Amino acid sequence: MKAIIETGGKQYAVEEGSEIYVEKLDGNVGDKVTFDKVLMLDAKVGCPYLTGVKVIGEIVKHGKQRKIKVFKYNPKKNYHKTQGHRQPYTKVVIKSIK
C-alpha cells in the first residue's frame, strides 16, 4: 500500500517499511509519529486531503545535514561575507498505513 503524505511543507511518497528524512520533528528517538495530511492512498486522491487515513511512523534518529556555504559579495564595495548552514532533520521509519 502506497501513500503520499505532506509534512514540513514537502510531500513524500511512502509505503510500509520505508525510511524518510523529514524536517525536524518534536519528539525523542523511539516515539511514534502520526501523519494526518495524506494526499493520496494507492489511486484514491483527496481534495486536498483524505479523511480517515493516517500514516504511523517511528522516529529513528535526529541529525544535521552536510554544511552548505553561503557567500555574499558586492563588487566594488569591498563587501564579502561567508556563512555556513546545517539543516536539522529527523529520520522516520513508516510502520503502518491505516
C-alpha positions in Angstrom: 0.0 0.0 0.0 1.5 3.3 -1.1 0.6 6.8 0.1 1.7 10.4 -0.4 2.0 12.5 2.8 2.8 16.1 3.5 5.0 17.3 6.3 7.2 20.3 6.8 5.9 21.8 3.6 7.1 18.9 1.4 5.4 15.8 0.0 6.8 12.3 0.4 5.8 9.0 -1.3 5.9 6.3 1.4 5.0 2.7 1.9 5.3 0.4 4.9 8.9 -0.1 5.9 10.3 2.8 4.0 12.7 5.3 5.7 12.3 9.0 5.0 14.2 12.1 6.1 11.9 15.0 7.0 12.2 18.4 8.5 13.0 18.2 12.3 10.0 16.9 14.3 9.5 17.3 18.0 9.9 14.0 19.9 12.5 11.6 21.1 14.0 8.6 19.5 11.5 5.7 19.6 8.4 7.9 19.7 5.5 7.3 17.4 4.6 10.0 14.9 1.2 10.2 13.1 0.9 12.0 9.8 -2.7 13.1 9.2 -2.2 15.0 6.0 -2.5 12.2 3.4 -2.8 13.4 -0.2 -3.2 10.0 -1.9 -3.6 6.4 -1.0 -3.0 3.9 -3.8 -5.2 5.5 -6.5 -7.6 7.5 -4.2 -6.9 11.2 -4.4 -8.2 13.6 -1.7 -9.3 17.1 -2.1 -6.9 18.3 -0.7 -6.5 15.6 2.0 -8.1 12.2 2.5 -10.2 11.7 5.6 -9.9 8.8 8.0 -6.4 7.8 6.7 -3.3 8.0 8.9 0.3 7.1 8.4 2.1 6.0 11.5 5.9 6.1 11.8 8.6 5.8 14.4 11.5 8.3 15.0 14.8 6.6 14.4 17.3 9.5 14.8 17.8 13.2 14.7 20.7 14.8 13.0 22.0 17.6 10.8 22.7 17.5 7.1 26.0 18.5 5.4 27.1 22.1 5.8 26.5 24.4 2.9 28.4 27.6 2.4 26.7 30.9 1.6 28.9 33.5 0.1 27.7 37.1 -0.4 29.7 39.5 -2.5 29.1 43.0 -3.8 31.7 44.1 -6.4 33.5 47.4 -6.0 32.0 47.9 -2.5 34.6 45.8 -0.5 31.9 43.6 0.9 32.1 39.9 1.2 30.6 37.6 3.8 30.9 33.8 4.2 28.3 31.9 6.2 27.5 28.3 6.8 24.3 26.4 7.5 23.4 22.9 8.5 19.7 21.9 8.2 18.3 19.7 11.0 16.4 16.6 10.0 14.6 13.6 11.5 14.8 10.1 10.2 11.4 8.3 10.3 10.5 4.6 9.6 7.0 4.1 8.4 5.3 1.3 10.4 1.7 1.2 9.1 -0.8 2.9 6.9 -4.4 2.9 8.2 
